[in-house]
Amino acid sequence: MAIARPVDRRLFLLLDRARHKLFKRANVQLQDEIGISIAQGGALFFLGRHQNCLLSDLAEGLALNNSAITGLAARMEKSGLIKRTRCTIDGRAWRVSLTELGAEKRELVMERLRQFNLEIANGFSEQEMDIVYRFLCSIAEVEVL
């Protein structure tokens, strides 16, 4: 006999709760182990791929508004993770790049997030993870590689 499933699986609620729990856990681990927040880790990851980008590009890449990215960049600059310089083309704009310390911390973040990915995938087969990955990419509108 088949088990009846509820029509409403509350995917939106579950995704929101899972995201909140994962980010909170990752934030605590990054703070404890590396001394940076998950938001700073995201910025370091982005800047490793887009060195010397405009601050507005970093904001777009992290899905942050102007005031949030300005505060984040100021804290990161104060911590020695990034440096901001005026854009030579547009004097109103800022360019952002990793410092040596920022690049070192980025490597630590990347390794910790690799471990974190393995931890959250533990217990699932490769085929199951392919489905999870495809599902999440479809929601995020990211092309599956």
Secondary structure, DSSP 8 states (H G I E B T S, - for coil): ------S---HHHHHHHHHHHHHHHHHHHHHHHTS--HHHHHHHHHHHHSTTEEHHHHHHHHT--HHHHHHHHHHHHHTTSEEEEE-SS-TT-EEEEE-HHHHHHHHHHHHHHHHHHHHHHTT--HHHHHHHHHHHHHHHT----
